[in-house]
Amino acid sequence: MYRELSKLVVYKNIDKNSILFCLADICREFYSGSYEKEALTDKIYTQIHRLLDISTRYGFNRNLWHNYLAFLLATTENPFSMCSEKVGGSDGSVKLFAKGDFKIFKSLFDYDFSEIENTLGINCFTIISEYKAIPKAEQRYNKNVSERVRKLSEDIEKAADENEIYDIVTAFYKDYGVGMFGMNKAFRIIPGNRAGELEPITNTLEVKLSDLVGYEYQKAQLVENTEAFLNGHKANNVLLYGDAGTGKSTSVKAILNEYYGQGLRIIEIYKHQFEFLPKIIAEIKNRNYRFIIYMDDLSFEENENEYKYLKAVIEGGLEIKPDNVLIYATSNRWHLVKETWSDRNDFSVTNDVRHSDTIEEKLSLFARFGVTINFTKPDQENFFTIVRELAKRNGIEMSDEKLTGEARAWEMAHGGRSGRTAQQFINHLLGTQDISHKE
């Protein structure tokens, strides 16, 4: 194994501290004959532990060694894989190098660990090649990554040679992409990271637009703009504003789930991280995806100046925002920047000579969003309609009179009418039903 890995060309950038290279070092030590049995066994178990950890995080099953090798191919970004992401397999000299690397991966898939197991008296490699994972909730891992990697693994298992593997892997890159952006839906800046590096959000809410009861006009506006964006047409930055709990954030999350398969990705960013926006945009502008930079609950207090920086990034800076990037924001405010009475009072004592210009500057951030969608609290009848529909979807059997009566009492005690309040009421009913059944 260790000799083969030294011949990698295209995939030379695989981490030397990876499980693959650590196992290669173990094999080299084993076949050299100069090792201490217990120490080498301990090294093997360390790598098996790492393999089990990554398999649990990504929901791998059956042959964990093959799943892991497929995972490396799916996540290793290099000029070849990133080019294949855009055009698939293509002719050129790099194709020969890639096939040479795939021949090595074929030998890794077929690698026989039995001599190591028999000599050391262990069976861990046999176990991981016939692994039966414990069923777990899908929220514990990224289901899309798991399914795609396991399918890639199975396809490579069936491949006769490096030529078939080349076709399989390049088709995978073209269909699903490569690396972090290819494998995941959503991303955020690593908390506390001062370099603005991104990490995937693997546990996203699996919600669809149809799950949001009502707000058909608002959802249609959002869909229309997003589809234009995905189809390469002109599209606008979007501001979803209005009352709390009315489905603004849920709508954006649903859009991600609806269009992830068409290449949509979302990067969540907070206002204290706006300094990283140019770096993030530079990182994603040449990728074969459409990115929404998502800002939830966006607003600025009077003494906060980040809004000026955001204005320049959205529109007006020297560098043009790339065509594969839009900004979607949600806010409870129509005026994103807090306005005071002194802002409106032209006769107030102020050191600002051009006071009206200051007001215009604060209000102009709103104008940077070409599409503005208003979400308002439902009236009582619409609130009851939401409650009835949610109760029906959740199998709650209750007379309409009792349901609406309890819903009215609930919303009066829990912040008023909204989709969020309706869902909380339904959760309450479901919880009390579970308790009564147990009793």
C-alpha positions as CSV (number, residue, x, y, z in Angstrom):
1,M,0.0,0.0,0.0
2,Y,2.7,2.5,1.0
3,R,4.5,2.0,-2.3
4,E,1.4,2.6,-4.3
5,L,0.5,5.8,-2.5
6,S,3.8,7.3,-3.3
7,K,2.9,7.1,-7.0
8,L,-0.2,9.2,-6.7
9,V,-0.1,12.3,-9.0
10,V,-3.5,13.9,-9.3
11,Y,-4.5,13.0,-5.7
12,K,-1.1,13.8,-4.3
13,N,-2.7,16.4,-2.0
14,I,-4.6,13.9,0.2
15,D,-3.7,14.7,3.8
16,K,-0.7,12.7,4.9
17,N,-2.2,12.5,8.4
18,S,-5.3,10.8,6.9
19,I,-6.4,7.3,7.9
20,L,-5.2,6.1,4.4
21,F,-1.6,7.3,4.9
22,C,-1.5,6.2,8.5
23,L,-2.6,2.7,7.5
24,A,0.0,2.7,4.7
25,D,2.7,3.5,7.3
26,I,1.4,0.6,9.4
27,C,1.6,-1.7,6.4
28,R,5.1,-0.6,5.7
29,E,6.2,-1.2,9.3
30,F,4.5,-4.6,9.3
31,Y,6.1,-5.9,6.1
32,S,9.5,-4.5,7.2
33,G,9.4,-7.1,10.0
34,S,10.8,-4.7,12.6
35,Y,7.8,-4.0,14.8
36,E,6.6,-4.8,18.3
37,K,3.3,-6.7,18.1
38,E,1.3,-4.9,20.8
39,A,2.5,-1.4,19.7
40,L,1.6,-2.1,16.0
41,T,-1.8,-3.6,17.0
42,D,-2.5,-0.4,19.1
43,K,-1.7,1.7,16.0
44,I,-4.1,-0.3,13.9
45,Y,-6.9,0.1,16.5
46,T,-6.3,3.8,16.6
47,Q,-7.0,4.1,12.9
48,I,-10.0,1.7,13.1
49,H,-11.3,4.1,15.8
50,R,-10.9,7.0,13.5
51,L,-12.6,5.1,10.7
52,L,-15.6,4.2,12.9
53,D,-15.8,7.9,14.0
54,I,-16.0,9.2,10.4
55,S,-18.4,6.4,9.5
56,T,-20.7,7.3,12.3
57,R,-20.6,11.0,11.4
58,Y,-21.5,10.2,7.7
59,G,-23.8,7.2,8.2
60,F,-21.6,4.7,6.4
61,N,-22.4,1.0,6.3
62,R,-21.5,-2.4,5.0
63,N,-17.9,-2.0,3.8
64,L,-16.4,0.9,5.8
65,W,-13.0,0.7,4.1
66,H,-14.6,1.1,0.7
67,N,-16.9,3.9,1.9
68,Y,-13.9,5.7,3.3
69,L,-11.9,5.5,0.0
70,A,-15.0,6.7,-1.9
71,F,-15.3,9.6,0.6
72,L,-11.7,10.6,-0.1
73,L,-12.4,10.7,-3.9
74,A,-15.6,12.6,-3.3
75,T,-14.1,15.3,-1.0
76,T,-10.5,15.8,-2.4
77,E,-10.4,19.1,-4.3
78,N,-7.7,19.4,-6.9
79,P,-7.5,20.9,-10.4
80,F,-8.7,17.6,-12.0
81,S,-11.7,17.1,-9.7
82,M,-12.8,20.8,-9.8
83,C,-12.6,20.8,-13.6
84,S,-14.6,17.6,-13.8
85,E,-17.2,19.3,-11.6
86,K,-17.8,21.7,-14.4
87,V,-17.4,19.6,-17.6
88,G,-17.2,15.9,-16.4
89,G,-14.7,13.6,-18.1
90,S,-12.6,15.2,-20.8
91,D,-9.6,14.4,-23.0
92,G,-6.2,15.7,-22.2
93,S,-2.9,14.5,-20.6
94,V,-4.3,14.8,-17.1
95,K,-6.7,12.0,-18.0
96,L,-3.8,9.6,-18.1
97,F,-2.5,10.7,-14.7
98,A,-6.0,10.4,-13.3
99,K,-6.4,6.9,-14.6
100,G,-3.1,6.0,-13.1
101,D,-4.3,7.2,-9.7
102,F,-7.6,5.3,-10.2
103,K,-5.6,2.2,-10.8
104,I,-4.0,2.7,-7.4
105,F,-7.4,3.2,-5.8
106,K,-8.6,0.0,-7.5
107,S,-5.7,-1.8,-5.7
108,L,-6.7,-0.1,-2.4
109,F,-10.3,-1.3,-2.8
110,D,-9.0,-4.8,-3.4
111,Y,-6.3,-4.7,-0.7
112,D,-6.0,-7.9,1.4
113,F,-5.5,-7.3,5.1
114,S,-5.8,-11.0,6.0
115,E,-2.0,-11.5,6.4
116,I,-1.8,-8.7,8.9
117,E,-4.9,-10.0,10.8
118,N,-3.6,-13.6,10.9
119,T,-0.1,-12.6,12.1
120,L,-1.3,-10.2,14.8
121,G,-4.3,-12.2,15.8
122,I,-6.9,-9.5,15.1
123,N,-10.0,-9.4,13.0
124,C,-10.9,-5.7,12.9
125,F,-10.4,-5.4,9.1
126,T,-12.8,-8.3,8.5
127,I,-15.4,-6.6,10.8
128,I,-15.3,-3.2,9.0
129,S,-15.6,-4.9,5.6
130,E,-18.9,-6.5,6.7
131,Y,-20.1,-3.8,9.0
132,K,-23.7,-3.5,10.2
133,A,-24.3,0.0,11.4
134,I,-26.8,0.7,14.3
135,P,-29.8,2.6,12.9
136,K,-29.7,6.2,13.9
137,A,-31.8,9.3,13.3
138,E,-31.0,11.0,10.1
139,Q,-30.5,14.3,11.9
140,R,-27.3,12.8,13.3
141,Y,-25.6,12.9,9.9
142,N,-26.0,14.3,6.4
143,K,-28.2,11.9,4.6
144,N,-27.3,13.3,1.1
145,V,-23.6,12.8,1.7
146,S,-24.1,9.4,3.1
147,E,-26.2,8.1,0.3
148,R,-24.0,9.5,-2.5
149,V,-20.8,8.3,-1.0
150,R,-22.1,4.8,-0.4
151,K,-23.4,4.7,-4.0
152,L,-20.1,5.8,-5.3
153,S,-18.4,3.1,-3.2
154,E,-20.7,0.4,-4.6
155,D,-20.1,1.6,-8.2
156,I,-16.3,1.5,-7.8
157,E,-16.6,-2.0,-6.2
158,K,-18.2,-3.3,-9.4
159,A,-15.7,-1.5,-11.7
160,A,-13.5,-3.8,-13.7
161,D,-10.5,-1.4,-14.0
162,E,-9.3,2.2,-13.9
163,N,-11.1,3.1,-17.1
164,E,-14.5,2.3,-15.6
165,I,-13.5,4.1,-12.3
166,Y,-12.6,7.2,-14.4
167,D,-16.0,7.3,-15.9
168,I,-17.7,6.7,-12.6
169,V,-15.8,9.3,-10.6
170,T,-15.9,12.0,-13.3
171,A,-19.7,11.5,-13.7
172,F,-20.0,11.8,-9.9
173,Y,-18.1,15.1,-9.9
174,K,-20.3,16.4,-12.8
175,D,-23.5,15.4,-11.1
176,Y,-22.8,16.2,-7.5
177,G,-19.6,18.3,-7.3
178,V,-16.5,17.7,-5.2
179,G,-15.4,18.6,-1.7
180,M,-17.2,20.6,0.9
181,F,-19.4,22.5,-1.5
182,G,-20.3,19.4,-3.5
183,M,-21.3,17.3,-0.5
184,N,-23.2,19.8,1.7
185,K,-26.1,22.1,1.5
186,A,-25.3,24.8,4.0
187,F,-22.2,26.4,5.5
188,R,-21.2,28.9,8.1
189,I,-18.0,30.6,9.2
190,I,-16.2,28.5,11.9
191,P,-17.0,30.1,15.2
192,G,-14.1,32.1,16.5
193,N,-12.1,31.6,13.3
194,R,-10.3,34.8,12.5
195,A,-9.5,33.7,8.9
196,G,-13.1,33.4,7.9
197,E,-12.9,29.7,7.0
198,L,-16.2,27.9,6.3
199,E,-17.5,24.7,7.7
200,P,-20.5,22.6,6.6
201,I,-23.7,22.6,8.6
202,T,-24.6,19.0,8.5
203,N,-27.8,19.1,10.5
204,T,-30.2,21.3,8.5
205,L,-34.0,21.5,9.0
206,E,-35.7,19.2,6.5
207,V,-38.6,21.5,5.7
208,K,-40.4,22.1,2.4
209,L,-42.4,25.1,1.2
210,S,-45.6,23.1,1.3
211,D,-45.0,22.7,5.1
212,L,-45.5,26.4,5.5
213,V,-49.3,26.9,5.6
214,G,-50.5,30.0,3.8
215,Y,-48.3,32.8,2.5
216,E,-48.8,31.5,-1.1
217,Y,-48.0,34.9,-2.7
218,Q,-44.8,35.3,-0.6
219,K,-43.6,31.8,-1.4
220,A,-44.3,32.3,-5.1
221,Q,-42.2,35.5,-5.2
222,L,-39.3,33.7,-3.5
223,V,-39.6,30.7,-5.9
224,E,-39.7,32.9,-9.0
225,N,-36.6,34.8,-8.0
226,T,-34.7,31.7,-7.0
227,E,-35.5,29.8,-10.1
228,A,-34.4,32.7,-12.3
229,F,-31.1,32.7,-10.4
230,L,-30.6,29.0,-10.8
231,N,-31.4,29.2,-14.5
232,G,-28.8,31.8,-15.1
233,H,-31.2,34.7,-15.6
234,K,-31.1,38.0,-13.8
235,A,-32.2,37.8,-10.2
236,N,-32.3,40.1,-7.2
237,N,-31.2,40.1,-3.7
238,V,-34.2,39.4,-1.4
239,L,-35.3,40.8,1.9
240,L,-38.0,38.9,3.7
241,Y,-39.3,41.3,6.4
242,G,-42.3,41.4,8.8
243,D,-43.6,40.0,12.0
244,A,-41.8,37.5,14.1
245,G,-42.8,33.8,13.7
246,T,-44.4,34.2,10.3
247,G,-42.1,31.9,8.3
248,K,-39.4,34.1,6.9
249,S,-36.5,32.0,7.9
250,T,-38.4,28.8,7.3
251,S,-39.1,29.9,3.7
252,V,-35.4,30.3,3.0
253,K,-34.5,27.0,4.6
254,A,-37.3,25.4,2.5
255,I,-35.9,27.0,-0.7
256,L,-32.5,25.4,0.0
257,N,-34.1,21.9,0.4
258,E,-36.2,22.4,-2.7
259,Y,-33.3,23.4,-5.0
260,Y,-30.2,21.8,-3.5
261,G,-30.4,19.1,-6.2
262,Q,-30.1,21.9,-8.8
263,G,-26.9,23.2,-7.4
264,L,-28.1,25.7,-4.8
265,R,-26.0,26.2,-1.7
266,I,-26.4,28.6,1.3
267,I,-23.8,30.3,3.4
268,E,-25.1,31.7,6.7
269,I,-23.3,34.8,8.0
270,Y,-23.9,37.3,10.8
271,K,-23.3,41.0,10.8
272,H,-20.1,40.8,13.0
273,Q,-18.7,38.6,10.3
274,F,-19.2,41.0,7.4
275,E,-15.5,41.6,7.1
276,F,-15.1,38.1,5.7
277,L,-17.6,38.7,2.9
278,P,-15.0,39.6,0.2
279,K,-13.0,36.5,1.1
280,I,-16.0,34.2,1.0
281,I,-17.2,35.6,-2.4
282,A,-13.7,35.2,-3.8
283,E,-13.7,31.5,-2.7
284,I,-17.1,30.7,-4.3
285,K,-17.2,32.8,-7.4
286,N,-15.6,30.2,-9.7
287,R,-17.5,27.2,-8.3
288,N,-20.1,25.3,-10.3
289,Y,-22.9,26.2,-7.8
290,R,-25.3,29.0,-7.1
291,F,-24.8,30.5,-3.6
292,I,-27.2,32.4,-1.4
293,I,-25.5,34.3,1.3
294,Y,-28.0,34.2,4.1
295,M,-28.4,36.8,6.8
296,D,-31.0,35.9,9.4
297,D,-32.7,38.5,11.6
298,L,-30.7,41.4,10.0
299,S,-30.9,44.8,11.7
300,F,-28.5,47.5,12.8
301,E,-28.6,49.7,15.9
302,E,-28.0,53.4,15.6
303,N,-24.3,53.1,16.6
304,E,-23.5,50.1,14.3
305,N,-21.8,50.9,11.0
306,E,-21.6,47.4,9.5
307,Y,-24.5,48.4,7.3
308,K,-22.2,50.7,5.3
309,Y,-19.9,47.7,4.6
310,L,-22.9,45.5,3.6
311,K,-24.1,48.2,1.1
312,A,-20.7,48.3,-0.6
313,V,-20.6,44.5,-0.9
314,I,-24.2,44.2,-2.2
315,E,-23.9,47.0,-4.7
316,G,-21.5,49.8,-5.3
317,G,-18.0,48.4,-4.6
318,L,-15.3,48.2,-7.3
319,E,-15.5,44.5,-7.7
320,I,-18.7,43.2,-9.3
321,K,-20.7,40.7,-7.3
322,P,-20.4,37.4,-9.2
323,D,-23.4,36.0,-11.1
324,N,-23.5,32.9,-8.9
325,V,-24.0,34.8,-5.7
326,L,-27.2,36.4,-4.2
327,I,-28.0,37.8,-0.8
328,Y,-31.2,36.7,1.0
329,A,-31.9,38.4,4.4
330,T,-34.7,38.2,6.9
331,S,-35.6,41.0,9.3
332,N,-38.4,42.0,11.7
333,R,-37.8,45.6,10.6
334,W,-38.7,47.3,7.3
335,H,-36.0,49.9,8.2
336,L,-32.9,47.7,8.6
337,V,-31.0,50.5,10.3
338,K,-32.7,51.8,13.5
339,E,-34.0,55.3,12.9
340,T,-34.4,57.8,15.8
341,W,-36.8,60.8,16.1
342,S,-33.7,63.0,15.8
343,D,-33.1,61.5,12.4
344,R,-36.5,62.7,11.3
345,N,-36.4,66.1,13.0
346,D,-34.8,68.6,10.6
347,F,-34.8,71.2,13.3
348,S,-33.0,69.1,15.9
349,V,-29.6,70.2,17.0
350,T,-27.0,68.2,15.1
351,N,-23.5,68.5,13.9
352,D,-24.4,66.8,10.6
353,V,-24.7,69.6,8.0
354,R,-26.3,67.3,5.5
355,H,-28.8,65.8,7.9
356,S,-31.3,64.7,5.2
357,D,-28.4,62.8,3.5
358,T,-27.8,60.9,6.7
359,I,-31.4,59.7,6.7
360,E,-31.2,58.7,3.0
361,E,-28.0,56.7,3.7
362,K,-29.7,54.8,6.5
363,L,-32.8,54.1,4.4
364,S,-30.9,53.2,1.2
365,L,-29.8,49.8,2.5
366,F,-33.4,48.6,2.0
367,A,-33.2,49.7,-1.6
368,R,-30.3,47.4,-2.2
369,F,-32.7,44.5,-2.1
370,G,-34.5,44.3,-5.5
371,V,-37.2,41.9,-4.1
372,T,-38.8,42.7,-0.8
373,I,-41.4,40.2,0.6
374,N,-43.6,41.1,3.5
375,F,-44.7,38.5,6.0
376,T,-47.5,39.7,8.3
377,K,-49.2,38.1,11.2
378,P,-52.4,36.2,10.2
379,D,-55.8,37.4,11.2
380,Q,-57.8,35.2,13.4
381,E,-59.5,33.2,10.7
382,N,-56.2,32.6,8.9
383,F,-54.6,31.6,12.2
384,F,-57.3,29.0,12.8
385,T,-56.8,27.8,9.2
386,I,-53.1,27.2,10.0
387,V,-54.0,25.4,13.2
388,R,-56.5,23.2,11.5
389,E,-54.1,22.2,8.7
390,L,-51.3,21.5,11.2
391,A,-53.6,19.4,13.3
392,K,-54.7,17.4,10.3
393,R,-51.1,16.8,9.2
394,N,-50.2,15.6,12.6
395,G,-53.2,13.3,13.1
396,I,-54.8,15.3,15.9
397,E,-58.5,14.4,16.2
398,M,-60.4,17.1,17.9
399,S,-63.6,19.0,17.2
400,D,-63.2,22.2,15.4
401,E,-64.9,24.1,18.2
402,K,-62.6,22.7,20.8
403,L,-59.5,23.1,18.6
404,T,-60.1,26.7,17.8
405,G,-61.1,27.5,21.3
406,E,-57.9,26.1,22.8
407,A,-55.9,27.7,20.0
408,R,-57.4,31.1,20.8
409,A,-56.4,30.7,24.5
410,W,-52.9,29.5,23.6
411,E,-52.1,32.4,21.3
412,M,-53.4,34.9,23.8
413,A,-51.0,33.5,26.4
414,H,-48.0,32.9,24.1
415,G,-47.3,36.0,22.1
416,G,-50.2,36.4,19.7
417,R,-51.1,34.9,16.3
418,S,-48.3,33.6,14.1
419,G,-47.3,30.4,12.3
420,R,-44.8,29.8,15.0
421,T,-47.4,30.1,17.7
422,A,-49.6,27.7,15.8
423,Q,-46.9,25.1,15.5
424,Q,-46.0,25.5,19.2
425,F,-49.7,24.9,20.0
426,I,-49.7,21.7,17.9
427,N,-46.5,20.6,19.6
428,H,-48.3,21.1,23.0
429,L,-51.2,19.0,21.9
430,L,-49.0,16.2,20.6
431,G,-47.0,16.3,23.8
432,T,-50.0,16.0,26.1
433,Q,-51.4,13.2,23.9
434,D,-48.2,11.3,24.4
435,I,-48.4,11.8,28.1
436,S,-52.1,10.7,28.3
437,H,-51.4,7.6,26.2
438,K,-48.5,6.6,28.6
439,E,-50.7,7.2,31.6
